[in-house]
Structure formats: C-alpha cells, structure tokens
C-alpha cells in the first residue's frame, strides 16, 4: 500500500444498543465517542441500529412492526381512496 493515502486501520468497538451487544474489531470507521473495553483500553465506539444479535435472520425471532399504525397515519394524512389519480 502507498503510505499516507489510506485511512488508519485500528481497533473499533461496534455497539448495538437495542440488543445490549458490542464487539471489538478492526476498522477504518471513525467516531468522536469512546468506550472503555473489557481489556481496560479505550477505543472509539460506533453505535449501529442492527447487528447479528438483533437481526431476525440470525436470532430466529421476528419483530412485530407497527405497520397498521403507519397505514392509518398515511390515510389520515393523505386521505383514503386517492389511488389511481
């Protein structure tokens, strides 16, 4: 690799707050937030919305989405029966 043109590749903690799960890996991603890891060192932390601990494909659990509420809110906002115009 050419020196000076690539981002730094360093240890980073990725944290899934919805599943209370975090893992330490190497990445070029950056963050201003830091967290103290189990080994006593401080690493940058990146919060993610979904990981293998919370994704239905990996967990086998299906989350219930509030689709009915979304549809009702859409119909209130834009009216019912406006299709085809």
C-alpha angles and dihedrals in degrees: 000000000000111000119244100018101081127074118250114275106212143144114290132176117227112201129196104199095187091061098031089237131136135173135190118228139144120269145151091231116118133213138173091215120085136193134195109242128211092266091061096252124120118237135177111265128213119195114218128192096221136017138163088282094060106025112108092224092061099034098042090226122118117216118219111238121205094240094146091057091049093050092048092048090050092050092049091049100044103020131244125281098022093128120120096033 
